[in-house]
Amino acid sequence: MKTEVFINTPFITLGQLLKEENVISSGGQAKWFLKEVPVMVNEEHDDRRGRKLYPDDIVNVPEIGTFIVKAK
């Protein structure tokens, strides 16, 4: 399932995206979640919760879905 995530700012961090999309319940869980789950950003593995995501970046979370960052 592909979900478009609209942002009002120039970028969103990977941890913020996971929280806003209810993949995790708090920002503090991002570090643990990214160590345990192989999240792909633009087809490359990334475990940095502070990774900046810009419009047209694609985040794939196994068994949860794919998120496409879009500007409003």
PQR file of N, CA, C, O and H, with PARSE charges and radii, in Angstrom:
ATOM      1  N   MET A   1       0.840  -1.183   0.000 -0.4000 1.5000
ATOM      2  CA  MET A   1       0.000   0.000   0.000 -0.0000 2.0000
ATOM      3  C   MET A   1       0.884   1.245   0.000  0.5500 1.7000
ATOM      4  O   MET A   1       1.786   1.370   0.829 -0.5500 1.4000
ATOM      5  N   LYS A   2       0.630   2.154  -0.919 -0.4000 1.5000
ATOM      6  CA  LYS A   2       1.393   3.402  -0.990 -0.0000 2.0000
ATOM      7  C   LYS A   2       0.570   4.526  -0.383  0.5500 1.7000
ATOM      8  O   LYS A   2      -0.607   4.704  -0.699 -0.5500 1.4000
ATOM      9  H   LYS A   2      -0.102   2.053  -1.593  0.4000 1.0000
ATOM     10  N   THR A   3       1.218   5.280   0.498 -0.4000 1.5000
ATOM     11  CA  THR A   3       0.563   6.393   1.168 -0.0000 2.0000
ATOM     12  C   THR A   3       1.344   7.665   0.895  0.5500 1.7000
ATOM     13  O   THR A   3       2.563   7.697   1.061 -0.5500 1.4000
ATOM     14  H   THR A   3       2.174   5.135   0.755  0.4000 1.0000
ATOM     15  N   GLU A   4       0.646   8.714   0.478 -0.4000 1.5000
ATOM     16  CA  GLU A   4       1.300  10.005   0.279 -0.0000 2.0000
ATOM     17  C   GLU A   4       1.294  10.759   1.602  0.5500 1.7000
ATOM     18  O   GLU A   4       0.269  10.841   2.279 -0.5500 1.4000
ATOM     19  H   GLU A   4      -0.345   8.688   0.343  0.4000 1.0000
ATOM     20  N   VAL A   5       2.453  11.310   1.961 -0.4000 1.5000
ATOM     21  CA  VAL A   5       2.604  12.073   3.197 -0.0000 2.0000
ATOM     22  C   VAL A   5       2.898  13.509   2.796  0.5500 1.7000
ATOM     23  O   VAL A   5       3.942  13.795   2.211 -0.5500 1.4000
ATOM     24  H   VAL A   5       3.286  11.243   1.411  0.4000 1.0000
ATOM     25  N   PHE A   6       1.976  14.414   3.111 -0.4000 1.5000
ATOM     26  CA  PHE A   6       2.131  15.813   2.725 -0.0000 2.0000
ATOM     27  C   PHE A   6       2.795  16.597   3.842  0.5500 1.7000
ATOM     28  O   PHE A   6       2.414  16.484   5.007 -0.5500 1.4000
ATOM     29  H   PHE A   6       1.128  14.182   3.586  0.4000 1.0000
ATOM     30  N   ILE A   7       3.806  17.406   3.474 -0.4000 1.5000
ATOM     31  CA  ILE A   7       4.523  18.212   4.462 -0.0000 2.0000
ATOM     32  C   ILE A   7       4.419  19.695   4.094  0.5500 1.7000
ATOM     33  O   ILE A   7       4.339  20.050   2.918 -0.5500 1.4000
ATOM     34  H   ILE A   7       4.116  17.499   2.528  0.4000 1.0000
ATOM     35  N   ASN A   8       4.421  20.558   5.127 -0.4000 1.5000
ATOM     36  CA  ASN A   8       4.363  22.008   4.944 -0.0000 2.0000
ATOM     37  C   ASN A   8       5.744  22.636   5.051  0.5500 1.7000
ATOM     38  O   ASN A   8       5.910  23.825   4.777 -0.5500 1.4000
ATOM     39  H   ASN A   8       4.486  20.269   6.082  0.4000 1.0000
ATOM     40  N   THR A   9       6.726  21.853   5.442 -0.4000 1.5000
ATOM     41  CA  THR A   9       8.079  22.338   5.664 -0.0000 2.0000
ATOM     42  C   THR A   9       8.988  21.803   4.553  0.5500 1.7000
ATOM     43  O   THR A   9       8.568  20.930   3.793 -0.5500 1.4000
ATOM     44  H   THR A   9       6.591  20.887   5.664  0.4000 1.0000
ATOM     45  N   PRO A  10      10.213  22.302   4.441 -0.5600 1.5000
ATOM     46  CA  PRO A  10      11.095  21.799   3.382  0.2800 2.0000
ATOM     47  C   PRO A  10      11.420  20.313   3.512  0.5500 1.7000
ATOM     48  O   PRO A  10      11.663  19.639   2.511 -0.5500 1.4000
ATOM     49  N   PHE A  11      11.426  19.799   4.750 -0.4000 1.5000
ATOM     50  CA  PHE A  11      11.738  18.378   4.957 -0.0000 2.0000
ATOM     51  C   PHE A  11      11.049  17.881   6.223  0.5500 1.7000
ATOM     52  O   PHE A  11      10.529  18.665   7.017 -0.5500 1.4000
ATOM     53  H   PHE A  11      11.229  20.346   5.563  0.4000 1.0000
ATOM     54  N   ILE A  12      11.058  16.555   6.393 -0.4000 1.5000
ATOM     55  CA  ILE A  12      10.574  15.893   7.608 -0.0000 2.0000
ATOM     56  C   ILE A  12      11.619  14.827   7.929  0.5500 1.7000
ATOM     57  O   ILE A  12      12.214  14.246   7.022 -0.5500 1.4000
ATOM     58  H   ILE A  12      11.480  15.918   5.749  0.4000 1.0000
ATOM     59  N   THR A  13      11.841  14.572   9.209 -0.4000 1.5000
ATOM     60  CA  THR A  13      12.809  13.526   9.549 -0.0000 2.0000
ATOM     61  C   THR A  13      12.120  12.165   9.474  0.5500 1.7000
ATOM     62  O   THR A  13      10.895  12.061   9.543 -0.5500 1.4000
ATOM     63  H   THR A  13      11.357  15.044   9.946  0.4000 1.0000
ATOM     64  N   LEU A  14      12.931  11.143   9.332 -0.4000 1.5000
ATOM     65  CA  LEU A  14      12.408   9.780   9.256 -0.0000 2.0000
ATOM     66  C   LEU A  14      11.638   9.433  10.526  0.5500 1.7000
ATOM     67  O   LEU A  14      10.569   8.827  10.454 -0.5500 1.4000
ATOM     68  H   LEU A  14      13.926  11.227   9.276  0.4000 1.0000
ATOM     69  N   GLY A  15      12.170   9.808  11.690 -0.4000 1.5000
ATOM     70  CA  GLY A  15      11.476   9.556  12.954 -0.0000 2.0000
ATOM     71  C   GLY A  15      10.127  10.246  13.021  0.5500 1.7000
ATOM     72  O   GLY A  15       9.159   9.661  13.507 -0.5500 1.4000
ATOM     73  H   GLY A  15      13.038  10.300  11.749  0.4000 1.0000
ATOM     74  N   GLN A  16      10.047  11.488  12.538 -0.4000 1.5000
ATOM     75  CA  GLN A  16       8.778  12.220  12.539 -0.0000 2.0000
ATOM     76  C   GLN A  16       7.773  11.554  11.612  0.5500 1.7000
ATOM     77  O   GLN A  16       6.594  11.445  11.947 -0.5500 1.4000
ATOM     78  H   GLN A  16      10.833  11.963  12.144  0.4000 1.0000
ATOM     79  N   LEU A  17       8.229  11.112  10.462 -0.4000 1.5000
ATOM     80  CA  LEU A  17       7.329  10.460   9.517 -0.0000 2.0000
ATOM     81  C   LEU A  17       6.746   9.191  10.123  0.5500 1.7000
ATOM     82  O   LEU A  17       5.544   8.943  10.021 -0.5500 1.4000
ATOM     83  H   LEU A  17       9.187  11.200  10.190  0.4000 1.0000
ATOM     84  N   LEU A  18       7.596   8.390  10.754 -0.4000 1.5000
ATOM     85  CA  LEU A  18       7.112   7.151  11.372 -0.0000 2.0000
ATOM     86  C   LEU A  18       6.083   7.432  12.453  0.5500 1.7000
ATOM     87  O   LEU A  18       5.110   6.690  12.590 -0.5500 1.4000
ATOM     88  H   LEU A  18       8.572   8.592  10.837  0.4000 1.0000
ATOM     89  N   LYS A  19       6.285   8.489  13.217 -0.4000 1.5000
ATOM     90  CA  LYS A  19       5.344   8.835  14.277 -0.0000 2.0000
ATOM     91  C   LYS A  19       4.036   9.369  13.697  0.5500 1.7000
ATOM     92  O   LYS A  19       2.957   8.965  14.131 -0.5500 1.4000
ATOM     93  H   LYS A  19       7.076   9.091  13.105  0.4000 1.0000
ATOM     94  N   GLU A  20       4.122  10.269  12.727 -0.4000 1.5000
ATOM     95  CA  GLU A  20       2.917  10.853  12.128 -0.0000 2.0000
ATOM     96  C   GLU A  20       2.059   9.818  11.422  0.5500 1.7000
ATOM     97  O   GLU A  20       0.836   9.949  11.375 -0.5500 1.4000
ATOM     98  H   GLU A  20       4.998  10.598  12.374  0.4000 1.0000
ATOM     99  N   GLU A  21       2.690   8.797  10.874 -0.4000 1.5000
ATOM    100  CA  GLU A  21       1.947   7.749  10.166 -0.0000 2.0000
ATOM    101  C   GLU A  21       1.569   6.581  11.077  0.5500 1.7000
ATOM    102  O   GLU A  21       1.122   5.537  10.601 -0.5500 1.4000
ATOM    103  H   GLU A  21       3.683   8.690  10.912  0.4000 1.0000
ATOM    104  N   ASN A  22       1.750   6.759  12.386 -0.4000 1.5000
ATOM    105  CA  ASN A  22       1.365   5.766  13.398 -0.0000 2.0000
ATOM    106  C   ASN A  22       2.067   4.422  13.242  0.5500 1.7000
ATOM    107  O   ASN A  22       1.519   3.378  13.597 -0.5500 1.4000
ATOM    108  H   ASN A  22       2.113   7.607  12.773  0.4000 1.0000
ATOM    109  N   VAL A  23       3.280   4.459  12.711 -0.4000 1.5000
ATOM    110  CA  VAL A  23       4.099   3.250  12.651 -0.0000 2.0000
ATOM    111  C   VAL A  23       4.674   2.999  14.044  0.5500 1.7000
ATOM    112  O   VAL A  23       4.800   1.854  14.480 -0.5500 1.4000
ATOM    113  H   VAL A  23       3.725   5.306  12.423  0.4000 1.0000
ATOM    114  N   ILE A  24       5.020   4.081  14.731 -0.4000 1.5000
ATOM    115  CA  ILE A  24       5.485   4.029  16.117 -0.0000 2.0000
ATOM    116  C   ILE A  24       4.603   4.972  16.920  0.5500 1.7000
ATOM    117  O   ILE A  24       3.990   5.878  16.354 -0.5500 1.4000
ATOM    118  H   ILE A  24       4.918   5.011  14.376  0.4000 1.0000
ATOM    119  N   SER A  25       4.529   4.771  18.240 -0.4000 1.5000
ATOM    120  CA  SER A  25       3.642   5.609  19.051 -0.0000 2.0000
ATOM    121  C   SER A  25       4.327   6.824  19.658  0.5500 1.7000
ATOM    122  O   SER A  25       3.656   7.772  20.066 -0.5500 1.4000
ATOM    123  H   SER A  25       5.027   4.035  18.700  0.4000 1.0000
ATOM    124  N   SER A  26       5.668   6.808  19.725 -0.4000 1.5000
ATOM    125  CA  SER A  26       6.366   7.976  20.265 -0.0000 2.0000
ATOM    126  C   SER A  26       7.708   8.136  19.556  0.5500 1.7000
ATOM    127  O   SER A  26       8.245   7.183  18.992 -0.5500 1.4000
ATOM    128  H   SER A  26       6.213   6.038  19.393  0.4000 1.0000
ATOM    129  N   GLY A  27       8.232   9.346  19.596 -0.4000 1.5000
ATOM    130  CA  GLY A  27       9.508   9.618  18.962 -0.0000 2.0000
ATOM    131  C   GLY A  27      10.641   8.800  19.561  0.5500 1.7000
ATOM    132  O   GLY A  27      11.604   8.468  18.869 -0.5500 1.4000
ATOM    133  H   GLY A  27       7.795  10.120  20.054  0.4000 1.0000
ATOM    134  N   GLY A  28      10.530   8.474  20.843 -0.4000 1.5000
ATOM    135  CA  GLY A  28      11.562   7.696  21.513 -0.0000 2.0000
ATOM    136  C   GLY A  28      11.685   6.276  20.986  0.5500 1.7000
ATOM    137  O   GLY A  28      12.732   5.646  21.139 -0.5500 1.4000
ATOM    138  H   GLY A  28       9.748   8.743  21.405  0.4000 1.0000
ATOM    139  N   GLN A  29      10.641   5.774  20.377 -0.4000 1.5000
ATOM    140  CA  GLN A  29      10.670   4.417  19.825 -0.0000 2.0000
ATOM    141  C   GLN A  29      11.392   4.343  18.480  0.5500 1.7000
ATOM    142  O   GLN A  29      11.732   3.253  18.021 -0.5500 1.4000
ATOM    143  H   GLN A  29       9.791   6.286  20.253  0.4000 1.0000
ATOM    144  N   ALA A  30      11.627   5.490  17.848 -0.4000 1.5000
ATOM    145  CA  ALA A  30      12.210   5.505  16.507 -0.0000 2.0000
ATOM    146  C   ALA A  30      13.571   4.824  16.460  0.5500 1.7000
ATOM    147  O   ALA A  30      13.839   4.035  15.554 -0.5500 1.4000
ATOM    148  H   ALA A  30      11.351   6.375  18.222  0.4000 1.0000
ATOM    149  N   LYS A  31      14.425   5.120  17.418 -0.4000 1.5000
ATOM    150  CA  LYS A  31      15.777   4.552  17.418 -0.0000 2.0000
ATOM    151  C   LYS A  31      15.718   3.028  17.481  0.5500 1.7000
ATOM    152  O   LYS A  31      16.384   2.345  16.704 -0.5500 1.4000
ATOM    153  H   LYS A  31      14.208   5.761  18.154  0.4000 1.0000
ATOM    154  N   TRP A  32      14.923   2.501  18.405 -0.4000 1.5000
ATOM    155  CA  TRP A  32      14.777   1.046  18.534 -0.0000 2.0000
ATOM    156  C   TRP A  32      14.167   0.452  17.274  0.5500 1.7000
ATOM    157  O   TRP A  32      14.664  -0.544  16.750 -0.5500 1.4000
ATOM    158  H   TRP A  32      14.383   3.056  19.037  0.4000 1.0000
ATOM    159  N   PHE A  33      13.084   1.064  16.784 -0.4000 1.5000
ATOM    160  CA  PHE A  33      12.381   0.549  15.612 -0.0000 2.0000
ATOM    161  C   PHE A  33      13.317   0.458  14.410  0.5500 1.7000
ATOM    162  O   PHE A  33      13.321  -0.546  13.697 -0.5500 1.4000
ATOM    163  H   PHE A  33      12.680   1.873  17.210  0.4000 1.0000
ATOM    164  N   LEU A  34      14.110   1.504  14.187 -0.4000 1.5000
ATOM    165  CA  LEU A  34      14.998   1.531  13.025 -0.0000 2.0000
ATOM    166  C   LEU A  34      16.166   0.548  13.146  0.5500 1.7000
ATOM    167  O   LEU A  34      16.749   0.156  12.136 -0.5500 1.4000
ATOM    168  H   LEU A  34      14.107   2.319  14.766  0.4000 1.0000
ATOM    169  N   LYS A  35      16.509   0.152  14.361 -0.4000 1.5000
ATOM    170  CA  LYS A  35      17.547  -0.873  14.552 -0.0000 2.0000
ATOM    171  C   LYS A  35      16.991  -2.272  14.257  0.5500 1.7000
ATOM    172  O   LYS A  35      17.714  -3.146  13.780 -0.5500 1.4000
ATOM    173  H   LYS A  35      16.036   0.471  15.182  0.4000 1.0000
ATOM    174  N   GLU A  36      15.700  -2.473  14.546 -0.4000 1.5000
ATOM    175  CA  GLU A  36      15.074  -3.792  14.407 -0.0000 2.0000
ATOM    176  C   GLU A  36      14.447  -4.048  13.035  0.5500 1.7000
ATOM    177  O   GLU A  36      14.382  -5.196  12.595 -0.5500 1.4000
ATOM    178  H   GLU A  36      15.112  -1.763  14.934  0.4000 1.0000
ATOM    179  N   VAL A  37      13.987  -2.999  12.357 -0.4000 1.5000
ATOM    180  CA  VAL A  37      13.254  -3.150  11.100 -0.0000 2.0000
ATOM    181  C   VAL A  37      14.074  -2.534   9.964  0.5500 1.7000
ATOM    182  O   VAL A  37      14.506  -1.386  10.076 -0.5500 1.4000
ATOM    183  H   VAL A  37      14.040  -2.067  12.715  0.4000 1.0000
ATOM    184  N   PRO A  38      14.295  -3.270   8.881 -0.5600 1.5000
ATOM    185  CA  PRO A  38      15.103  -2.758   7.771  0.2800 2.0000
ATOM    186  C   PRO A  38      14.332  -1.764   6.888  0.5500 1.7000
ATOM    187  O   PRO A  38      13.787  -2.135   5.849 -0.5500 1.4000
ATOM    188  N   VAL A  39      14.296  -0.516   7.315 -0.4000 1.5000
ATOM    189  CA  VAL A  39      13.586   0.531   6.581 -0.0000 2.0000
ATOM    190  C   VAL A  39      14.436   0.983   5.397  0.5500 1.7000
ATOM    191  O   VAL A  39      15.642   1.196   5.525 -0.5500 1.4000
ATOM    192  H   VAL A  39      14.739  -0.214   8.159  0.4000 1.0000
ATOM    193  N   MET A  40      13.788   1.125   4.250 -0.4000 1.5000
ATOM    194  CA  MET A  40      14.479   1.551   3.030 -0.0000 2.0000
ATOM    195  C   MET A  40      14.036   2.964   2.664  0.5500 1.7000
ATOM    196  O   MET A  40      12.843   3.261   2.621 -0.5500 1.4000
ATOM    197  H   MET A  40      12.809   0.952   4.146  0.4000 1.0000
ATOM    198  N   VAL A  41      15.015   3.833   2.400 -0.4000 1.5000
ATOM    199  CA  VAL A  41      14.734   5.189   1.935 -0.0000 2.0000
ATOM    200  C   VAL A  41      15.346   5.302   0.543  0.5500 1.7000
ATOM    201  O   VAL A  41      16.558   5.176   0.370 -0.5500 1.4000
ATOM    202  H   VAL A  41      15.985   3.592   2.435  0.4000 1.0000
ATOM    203  N   ASN A  42      14.491   5.540  -0.438 -0.4000 1.5000
ATOM    204  CA  ASN A  42      14.941   5.607  -1.838 -0.0000 2.0000
ATOM    205  C   ASN A  42      15.771   4.374  -2.217  0.5500 1.7000
ATOM    206  O   ASN A  42      16.821   4.482  -2.850 -0.5500 1.4000
ATOM    207  H   ASN A  42      13.507   5.643  -0.297  0.4000 1.0000
ATOM    208  N   GLU A  43      15.276   3.211  -1.815 -0.4000 1.5000
ATOM    209  CA  GLU A  43      15.855   1.904  -2.125 -0.0000 2.0000
ATOM    210  C   GLU A  43      17.208   1.640  -1.460  0.5500 1.7000
ATOM    211  O   GLU A  43      17.949   0.757  -1.893 -0.5500 1.4000
ATOM    212  H   GLU A  43      14.423   3.123  -1.300  0.4000 1.0000
ATOM    213  N   GLU A  44      17.535   2.410  -0.401 -0.4000 1.5000
ATOM    214  CA  GLU A  44      18.756   2.184   0.366 -0.0000 2.0000
ATOM    215  C   GLU A  44      18.389   2.037   1.841  0.5500 1.7000
ATOM    216  O   GLU A  44      17.572   2.795   2.363 -0.5500 1.4000
ATOM    217  H   GLU A  44      16.934   3.127  -0.050  0.4000 1.0000
ATOM    218  N   HIS A  45      18.997   1.058   2.508 -0.4000 1.5000
ATOM    219  CA  HIS A  45      18.733   0.857   3.935 -0.0000 2.0000
ATOM    220  C   HIS A  45      19.188   2.092   4.717  0.5500 1.7000
ATOM    221  O   HIS A  45      20.277   2.616   4.487 -0.5500 1.4000
ATOM    222  H   HIS A  45      19.661   0.442   2.084  0.4000 1.0000
ATOM    223  N   ASP A  46      18.342   2.548   5.644 -0.4000 1.5000
ATOM    224  CA  ASP A  46      18.714   3.696   6.475 -0.0000 2.0000
ATOM    225  C   ASP A  46      18.127   3.510   7.865  0.5500 1.7000
ATOM    226  O   ASP A  46      16.937   3.229   8.004 -0.5500 1.4000
ATOM    227  H   ASP A  46      17.457   2.123   5.831  0.4000 1.0000
ATOM    228  N   ASP A  47      18.964   3.667   8.906 -0.4000 1.5000
ATOM    229  CA  ASP A  47      18.498   3.508  10.280 -0.0000 2.0000
ATOM    230  C   ASP A  47      18.696   4.780  11.098  0.5500 1.7000
ATOM    231  O   ASP A  47      18.770   4.730  12.326 -0.5500 1.4000
ATOM    232  H   ASP A  47      19.931   3.896   8.793  0.4000 1.0000
ATOM    233  N   ARG A  48      18.782   5.920  10.416 -0.4000 1.5000
ATOM    234  CA  ARG A  48      18.973   7.197  11.114 -0.0000 2.0000
ATOM    235  C   ARG A  48      17.619   7.883  11.294  0.5500 1.7000
ATOM    236  O   ARG A  48      16.979   8.261  10.313 -0.5500 1.4000
ATOM    237  H   ARG A  48      18.721   5.961   9.418  0.4000 1.0000
ATOM    238  N   ARG A  49      17.188   8.044  12.532 -0.4000 1.5000
ATOM    239  CA  ARG A  49      15.891   8.678  12.775 -0.0000 2.0000
ATOM    240  C   ARG A  49      15.891  10.140  12.363  0.5500 1.7000
ATOM    241  O   ARG A  49      14.830  10.707  12.098 -0.5500 1.4000
ATOM    242  H   ARG A  49      17.708   7.737  13.329  0.4000 1.0000
ATOM    243  N   GLY A  50      17.069  10.761  12.305 -0.4000 1.5000
ATOM    244  CA  GLY A  50      17.179  12.155  11.912 -0.0000 2.0000
ATOM    245  C   GLY A  50      17.356  12.359  10.414  0.5500 1.7000
ATOM    246  O   GLY A  50      17.543  13.489   9.962 -0.5500 1.4000
ATOM    247  H   GLY A  50      17.930  10.300  12.521  0.4000 1.0000
ATOM    248  N   ARG A  51      17.298  11.284   9.644 -0.4000 1.5000
ATOM    249  CA  ARG A  51      17.440  11.378   8.179 -0.0000 2.0000
ATOM    250  C   ARG A  51      16.394  12.340   7.643  0.5500 1.7000
ATOM    251  O   ARG A  51      15.202  12.171   7.901 -0.5500 1.4000
ATOM    252  H   ARG A  51      17.146  10.366  10.012  0.4000 1.0000
ATOM    253  N   LYS A  52      16.828  13.340   6.904 -0.4000 1.5000
ATOM    254  CA  LYS A  52      15.907  14.323   6.337 -0.0000 2.0000
ATOM    255  C   LYS A  52      15.290  13.761   5.069  0.5500 1.7000
ATOM    256  O   LYS A  52      15.983  13.277   4.174 -0.5500 1.4000
ATOM    257  H   LYS A  52      17.796  13.478   6.694  0.4000 1.0000
ATOM    258  N   LEU A  53      13.976  13.838   5.019 -0.4000 1.5000
ATOM    259  CA  LEU A  53      13.234  13.374   3.860 -0.0000 2.0000
ATOM    260  C   LEU A  53      12.633  14.583   3.155  0.5500 1.7000
ATOM    261  O   LEU A  53      12.017  15.441   3.786 -0.5500 1.4000
ATOM    262  H   LEU A  53      13.413  14.231   5.746  0.4000 1.0000
ATOM    263  N   TYR A  54      12.817  14.638   1.864 -0.4000 1.5000
ATOM    264  CA  TYR A  54      12.347  15.753   1.052 -0.0000 2.0000
ATOM    265  C   TYR A  54      11.252  15.269   0.116  0.5500 1.7000
ATOM    266  O   TYR A  54      11.091  14.063  -0.075 -0.5500 1.4000
ATOM    267  H   TYR A  54      13.318  13.940   1.352  0.4000 1.0000
ATOM    268  N   PRO A  55      10.482  16.209  -0.481 -0.5600 1.5000
ATOM    269  CA  PRO A  55       9.438  15.785  -1.421  0.2800 2.0000
ATOM    270  C   PRO A  55       9.997  14.834  -2.487  0.5500 1.7000
ATOM    271  O   PRO A  55      11.094  15.022  -3.012 -0.5500 1.4000
ATOM    272  N   ASP A  56       9.204  13.820  -2.777 -0.4000 1.5000
ATOM    273  CA  ASP A  56       9.490  12.746  -3.739 -0.0000 2.0000
ATOM    274  C   ASP A  56      10.392  11.653  -3.189  0.5500 1.7000
ATOM    275  O   ASP A  56      10.710  10.709  -3.911 -0.5500 1.4000
ATOM    276  H   ASP A  56       8.312  13.667  -2.350  0.4000 1.0000
ATOM    277  N   ASP A  57      10.820  11.753  -1.909 -0.4000 1.5000
ATOM    278  CA  ASP A  57      11.531  10.635  -1.288 -0.0000 2.0000
ATOM    279  C   ASP A  57      10.529   9.521  -1.013  0.5500 1.7000
ATOM    280  O   ASP A  57       9.361   9.781  -0.722 -0.5500 1.4000
ATOM    281  H   ASP A  57      10.561  12.520  -1.322  0.4000 1.0000
ATOM    282  N   ILE A  58      10.991   8.290  -1.106 -0.4000 1.5000
ATOM    283  CA  ILE A  58      10.128   7.127  -0.897 -0.0000 2.0000
ATOM    284  C   ILE A  58      10.682   6.301   0.257  0.5500 1.7000
ATOM    285  O   ILE A  58      11.853   5.923   0.259 -0.5500 1.4000
ATOM    286  H   ILE A  58      11.939   8.078  -1.342  0.4000 1.0000
ATOM    287  N   VAL A  59       9.822   6.025   1.241 -0.4000 1.5000
ATOM    288  CA  VAL A  59      10.199   5.241   2.414 -0.0000 2.0000
ATOM    289  C   VAL A  59       9.401   3.947   2.397  0.5500 1.7000
ATOM    290  O   VAL A  59       8.172   3.972   2.340 -0.5500 1.4000
ATOM    291  H   VAL A  59       8.870   6.332   1.239  0.4000 1.0000
ATOM    292  N   ASN A  60      10.095   2.816   2.447 -0.4000 1.5000
ATOM    293  CA  ASN A  60       9.440   1.514   2.453 -0.0000 2.0000
ATOM    294  C   ASN A  60       9.679   0.845   3.803  0.5500 1.7000
ATOM    295  O   ASN A  60      10.818   0.587   4.192 -0.5500 1.4000
ATOM    296  H   ASN A  60      11.094   2.795   2.493  0.4000 1.0000
ATOM    297  N   VAL A  61       8.586   0.571   4.508 -0.4000 1.5000
ATOM    298  CA  VAL A  61       8.652  -0.112   5.799 -0.0000 2.0000
ATOM    299  C   VAL A  61       8.028  -1.496   5.605  0.5500 1.7000
ATOM    300  O   VAL A  61       6.826  -1.604   5.365 -0.5500 1.4000
ATOM    301  H   VAL A  61       7.660   0.780   4.192  0.4000 1.0000
ATOM    302  N   PRO A  62       8.845  -2.566   5.708 -0.5600 1.5000
ATOM    303  CA  PRO A  62       8.331  -3.912   5.472  0.2800 2.0000
ATOM    304  C   PRO A  62       7.087  -4.226   6.307  0.5500 1.7000
ATOM    305  O   PRO A  62       7.015  -3.902   7.492 -0.5500 1.4000
ATOM    306  N   GLU A  63       6.116  -4.861   5.657 -0.4000 1.5000
ATOM    307  CA  GLU A  63       4.870  -5.310   6.267 -0.0000 2.0000
ATOM    308  C   GLU A  63       3.975  -4.172   6.753  0.5500 1.7000
ATOM    309  O   GLU A  63       2.933  -4.425   7.357 -0.5500 1.4000
ATOM    310  H   GLU A  63       6.175  -5.124   4.694  0.4000 1.0000
ATOM    311  N   ILE A  64       4.371  -2.916   6.498 -0.4000 1.5000
ATOM    312  CA  ILE A  64       3.540  -1.778   6.904 -0.0000 2.0000
ATOM    313  C   ILE A  64       3.111  -0.998   5.676  0.5500 1.7000
ATOM    314  O   ILE A  64       1.929  -0.695   5.516 -0.5500 1.4000
ATOM    315  H   ILE A  64       5.219  -2.711   6.008  0.4000 1.0000
ATOM    316  N   GLY A  65       4.057  -0.668   4.807 -0.4000 1.5000
ATOM    317  CA  GLY A  65       3.695   0.031   3.591 -0.0000 2.0000
ATOM    318  C   GLY A  65       4.798   0.929   3.072  0.5500 1.7000
ATOM    319  O   GLY A  65       5.905   0.981   3.609 -0.5500 1.4000
ATOM    320  H   GLY A  65       5.018  -0.914   4.937  0.4000 1.0000
ATOM    321  N   THR A  66       4.456   1.632   2.009 -0.4000 1.5000
ATOM    322  CA  THR A  66       5.372   2.561   1.358 -0.0000 2.0000
ATOM    323  C   THR A  66       4.801   3.963   1.513  0.5500 1.7000
ATOM    324  O   THR A  66       3.606   4.186   1.322 -0.5500 1.4000
ATOM    325  H   THR A  66       3.557   1.590   1.573  0.4000 1.0000
ATOM    326  N   PHE A  67       5.669   4.899   1.862 -0.4000 1.5000
ATOM    327  CA  PHE A  67       5.271   6.290   2.083 -0.0000 2.0000
ATOM    328  C   PHE A  67       6.022   7.171   1.097  0.5500 1.7000
ATOM    329  O   PHE A  67       7.242   7.069   0.967 -0.5500 1.4000
ATOM    330  H   PHE A  67       6.640   4.717   2.017  0.4000 1.0000
ATOM    331  N   ILE A  68       5.290   8.034   0.403 -0.4000 1.5000
ATOM    332  CA  ILE A  68       5.881   8.954  -0.559 -0.0000 2.0000
ATOM    333  C   ILE A  68       5.707  10.363  -0.003  0.5500 1.7000
ATOM    334  O   ILE A  68       4.585  10.803   0.245 -0.5500 1.4000
ATOM    335  H   ILE A  68       4.299   8.117   0.508  0.4000 1.0000
ATOM    336  N   VAL A  69       6.821  11.069   0.192 -0.4000 1.5000
ATOM    337  CA  VAL A  69       6.782  12.428   0.747 -0.0000 2.0000
ATOM    338  C   VAL A  69       6.401  13.390  -0.363  0.5500 1.7000
ATOM    339  O   VAL A  69       6.988  13.369  -1.445 -0.5500 1.4000
ATOM    340  H   VAL A  69       7.733  10.711  -0.010  0.4000 1.0000
ATOM    341  N   LYS A  70       5.408  14.239  -0.088 -0.4000 1.5000
ATOM    342  CA  LYS A  70       4.918  15.229  -1.061 -0.0000 2.0000
ATOM    343  C   LYS A  70       4.837  16.593  -0.391  0.5500 1.7000
ATOM    344  O   LYS A  70       4.545  16.689   0.801 -0.5500 1.4000
ATOM    345  H   LYS A  70       4.931  14.256   0.790  0.4000 1.0000
ATOM    346  N   ALA A  71       5.092  17.638  -1.151 -0.4000 1.5000
ATOM    347  CA  ALA A  71       4.935  19.008  -0.652 -0.0000 2.0000
ATOM    348  C   ALA A  71       3.491  19.445  -0.826  0.5500 1.7000
ATOM    349  O   ALA A  71       2.838  19.082  -1.805 -0.5500 1.4000
ATOM    350  H   ALA A  71       5.329  17.560  -2.119  0.4000 1.0000
ATOM    351  N   LYS A  72       2.993  20.228   0.128 -0.4000 1.5000
ATOM    352  CA  LYS A  72       1.616  20.755  -0.003 -0.0000 2.0000
ATOM    353  C   LYS A  72       1.590  21.888  -0.966  0.5500 1.7000
ATOM    354  O   LYS A  72       0.531  22.465  -1.213 -0.5500 1.4000
ATOM    355  H   LYS A  72       3.523  20.523   0.923  0.4000 1.0000
TER
END
